[in-house]
Amino acid sequence: MISKKTLITRDNFDKLILPFYNPVSFIPVKGKGSRIWDQDGKEYIDFSGGIAVTSLGHCHSLLNKALKKQSKMLWHVSNFFTNEPTLKLAKKLTSFSFASKVFFANSGAEANEAAFKLARYYSCKRYNLKKNKIISFYNSFHGRTFFTVSVGGQSKYSDSFGPKPSGIIHASFNDINTVKNLINEHVCAIVVELIQGEGGIIPATKSFIKELRLLCNQHNIILIFDEIQTGIGRTGKLFSYEHYGVTPDILTLAKSLGGGFPISAMLATDEIASVIKVGIHGTTYGGNPLACAIAESVIDIVNTEKVLSGVEKKFKQIVFELNIINKHFNIFEEIRGRGLLIGIVLKSKYSYKIREILKFSFLEGVIFLTAGNNVIRLAPSLIISKIDIIEGMKRFHRALERCLF
Ligand SMILES: *Cc1c(COP(=O)(O)O)cnc(C)c1O
């Protein structure tokens, strides 16, 4: 028998796992709230939130309860059937949003894949086969299937895989004139992140989103909001579009929706839904009862005044602490983002240090992510405590001291 202790090492990752990733050297084994423990029992404060996924921290008691309850009822039946958790979750997502109907899948990329296919299908059926171009934005991220990664605006992720899907064009984010220049009768959809997440925590301006909506209305174009990173309370509203006073025709969700359990959703209006016929798209696991039961519990907890207004308070507290740190070190160019999706932009002369800053932060017991190439990203639990924020920032201060001096 292979002993567990010798098997679970970073070296064995290199031996056993295809090298798409380069994980950090410690291996988390336990989490509670915003704290994580590694194999050696060392404790960390988690500002990464599993990349904006563990929206209620680790092992939240009510999510555990929902998981346990559903696990004794029914795990999986496939879409040959419908099921109770699917319908209950869909009811909540539609009653709290612009949408009338929902499609469930398992990951962000799958929700976007469905959205892009549906946008083209709709335009093909409503207008003509030539109305099939999708406009997206440079620096955007929409997932890693070949269609979604090609729609994404970072060619480093889509190059070297052979011919790309066609009919995709890119405009400049927050620059409406570049969009206007690309518009013609062949455009069927515009897809946009309300905050470019992977691209470096860059919020869309209100006027940009409003103008996109107007353009879409004028030219019969479907507006898709990719809220996979910004949705489900992340910015202090259940959906980030609520900050903009604009609704999309299609919206995609994943990450925070499952609180750590894989699930995604595509929300759409009745008009978009009207062209759909049985069998034109599908997935085996979508609407899985276990996933939906957990997501319903996530929404019940997040969609409360207490949690949503808490997000704004925690944003202010974190920015306050970061400003104090920056008074000391003077290395941040800007702190940007909204709610608990925060980007610390490093001054250009320090950007080469970003990996080291993260490494020293791990050593001090605090976990951050990166976004773009010079942004430290924070996407913690929406209910991270004041104590954890203060302690985390203390550790960050110590990490910077070790890294910079
Ligand atoms: C993470 C992310 C995706 C992809 O989600 P996966 O679950 O990794 O497929 C798509 N769009 C945005 C905005 C994201 O942040």
The ligand as an SDF file (V2000), in Angstrom:
LIG
                    3D

 15 15  0  0  0  0  0  0  0  0999 V2000
  -14.0430   31.8230  -14.4400 C   0  0  0  0  0  0  0  0  0  0  0  0
  -14.7270   32.4950  -15.5540 C   0  0  0  0  0  0  0  0  0  0  0  0
  -15.2140   31.7800  -16.6550 C   0  0  0  0  0  0  0  0  0  0  0  0
  -14.9610   30.2990  -16.8340 C   0  0  0  0  0  0  0  0  0  0  0  0
  -15.5220   29.5230  -15.8410 O   0  0  0  0  0  0  0  0  0  0  0  0
  -15.0670   27.9890  -15.6760 P   0  0  0  0  0  0  0  0  0  0  0  0
  -15.9240   27.4570  -14.5780 O   0  0  0  0  0  0  0  0  0  0  0  0
  -13.6130   27.9920  -15.3590 O   0  0  0  0  0  0  0  0  0  0  0  0
  -15.3260   27.3150  -16.9710 O   0  0  0  0  0  0  0  0  0  0  0  0
  -15.8950   32.4650  -17.6320 C   0  0  0  0  0  0  0  0  0  0  0  0
  -16.1120   33.7930  -17.5320 N   0  0  0  0  0  0  0  0  0  0  0  0
  -15.6690   34.5130  -16.4860 C   0  0  0  0  0  0  0  0  0  0  0  0
  -15.9560   35.9780  -16.4250 C   0  0  0  0  0  0  0  0  0  0  0  0
  -14.9430   33.8940  -15.4740 C   0  0  0  0  0  0  0  0  0  0  0  0
  -14.4830   34.6190  -14.4490 O   0  0  0  0  0  0  0  0  0  0  0  0
  1  2  1  0
  2  3  1  0
  2 14  2  0
  3  4  1  0
  3 10  2  0
  4  5  1  0
  5  6  1  0
  6  7  2  0
  6  8  1  0
  6  9  1  0
 10 11  1  0
 11 12  2  0
 12 13  1  0
 12 14  1  0
 14 15  1  0
M  END
$$$$
